[in-house]
Amino acid sequence: MKVAVIRFTPAATDPPDWRVRLEASRISAEQKIKSFEHLGFRADHVVLPPGVGRGEFREVLEGYNADPATRAIIVQFPPPRDLAPVVDGMDPAKDIDALLKGRSPYPACATAEGIYRVAEPFATDRPAIAVVGSKGFVGQGVVTMLRADGHDPMTLDHGDRLERVRDADIVISVTGSPGILTPDLR
């Protein structure tokens, strides 16, 4: 059995913030490859070059879609903006990161599910829960899972008044940025 992990590389001329995001994507992909191989899966690490076109990306996805040995496909986010629509061509049955939303067999990515599982034992008696970073990929998954469990989380994101976390019994931060929640927000 095989898993495909597809990621993108930045061009030297890309803005620094984009290069940082793709470096984080590289590290995440390498960790996933090690984990899958440790579990006994063959892992294909596909690294697409800067400037890769829609057609080439589509061919890579279609190849893994058609391959019966490939059980899962992970497209590391973020893809270049012009390539994001191509992700919709992934076989939903092989989408283990819930990128296809309602078409995926999973409600959220593994990171969101892990965060939810850590918070769940503390969420008895219907506490007020705030999710900071709720519009991001992982944050959306955490919110989805909380709502499916009957919670109505307070959703906060960039530009929101974060002092609202004071009204929460549980605060989940999925921003990926240290220092967002400061002591004055207690």
CORSULPE-V775284 format. One record per helix or strand. SS is the DSSP state (~ for helix, > for strand). FROM is the first residue (numbers start at 1). LEN is the number of residues. If there is no record, write none. Layout:
SS_FROM_LEN ; SS_FROM_LEN
This chain:
>_2_7 ; ~_16_23 ; >_42_7 ; ~_54_13 ; >_70_6 ; ~_81_9 ; ~_92_3 ; >_95_1 ; ~_101_3 ; ~_110_11 ; >_129_4 ; ~_137_12 ; >_154_3 ; ~_162_6 ; >_170_4 ; ~_183_3
